[in-house]
Amino acid sequence: MQRVCFLLKVRPDRAAEYRERHAAVWPDMLAALRDTGWHNYSIFLRDDGLLVGYLETPDWGAAREAMARTGVNARWQAEMAPFFEDLDGRGPDEGMRPLTEIFHLD
């Protein structure tokens, strides 16, 4: 199982609405995440907009590719894109900045 941690930057003036949206993630989006191999997925958001995401997956590349093929992901990413800084025209799923794991206590 791969552990993946990534960073994004939410616009601080949109953070409250971003939190609200994630309190009610669409059921078909939740199902797509599960079905495409995104497990133990958490998102953390600091008040200044720093977002940290964490998930576990058998294959990170395959999980991302499978999500990219779903219609619900395209709709979700289009709705979420305005919440983020520094995407340079990419969707949030393309703007994830994975971190390199340097330590893990099992």
C-alpha positions in Angstrom: 0.0 0.0 0.0 1.4 3.4 -1.0 0.9 6.3 1.4 0.5 9.6 -0.5 0.6 13.1 1.1 0.1 16.2 -1.1 -0.2 20.0 -0.7 -2.4 22.5 -2.3 -3.3 26.2 -1.5 -6.9 27.2 -0.9 -7.7 30.9 -1.2 -8.1 32.0 2.4 -11.2 34.1 1.5 -12.8 30.8 0.2 -11.7 28.5 3.1 -15.1 28.6 4.9 -17.0 27.6 1.8 -14.4 25.0 0.9 -15.0 23.4 4.4 -18.7 23.5 3.8 -18.4 21.7 0.5 -16.4 19.0 2.1 -18.9 18.5 4.8 -21.3 17.4 2.0 -19.2 15.6 -0.6 -21.5 14.2 -3.3 -22.3 10.5 -2.8 -21.2 9.6 -6.3 -17.8 11.3 -5.7 -17.3 9.3 -2.5 -18.2 6.1 -4.4 -15.8 7.0 -7.2 -12.9 7.6 -4.8 -13.5 4.3 -3.1 -14.0 2.4 -6.4 -10.7 3.8 -7.9 -8.5 2.9 -5.0 -8.4 6.0 -2.7 -8.4 4.7 0.8 -8.0 6.2 4.2 -8.3 9.6 2.5 -8.1 12.8 4.7 -7.9 16.5 3.9 -6.5 19.0 6.5 -6.8 22.7 6.0 -4.9 25.4 7.9 -6.5 28.9 8.4 -4.0 30.4 6.0 -5.2 28.1 3.2 -2.5 25.4 3.3 -4.2 22.2 2.4 -2.6 18.8 3.2 -4.1 15.7 1.8 -3.3 12.1 2.8 -4.4 8.8 1.3 -3.4 5.2 0.9 -3.7 3.3 -2.3 -2.3 0.2 -3.9 -1.1 2.2 -6.9 -1.1 6.0 -6.9 -0.7 6.4 -10.7 -3.5 3.9 -11.4 -5.8 5.5 -8.8 -5.3 9.0 -10.3 -5.8 7.7 -13.8 -9.0 5.8 -12.8 -10.4 8.9 -11.2 -9.6 11.0 -14.2 -11.8 8.7 -16.3 -14.9 9.3 -14.2 -17.4 11.9 -15.1 -18.1 12.9 -11.5 -14.4 13.7 -11.0 -14.5 16.1 -13.9 -17.6 17.9 -12.5 -16.1 18.0 -8.9 -12.7 19.4 -10.1 -14.5 22.1 -12.2 -16.5 23.1 -9.1 -13.4 23.1 -6.8 -10.9 24.8 -9.1 -12.0 28.4 -8.1 -11.1 27.7 -4.5 -7.4 27.2 -5.2 -4.4 29.4 -5.8 -1.4 28.6 -8.1 -3.1 26.0 -10.4 -2.0 27.7 -13.6 -5.1 26.5 -15.5 -4.9 23.0 -14.2 -7.5 21.3 -12.1 -6.9 20.7 -8.4 -6.3 17.0 -9.0 -3.5 18.0 -11.5 -2.1 20.6 -9.1 -1.4 18.2 -6.2 2.1 18.5 -5.0 3.0 15.1 -3.5 5.6 15.1 -0.7 8.4 12.5 -0.4 7.9 10.3 2.6 11.1 10.3 4.6 10.0 8.4 7.7 7.2 6.1 8.7 6.6 4.4 12.1 4.6 1.2 11.5 
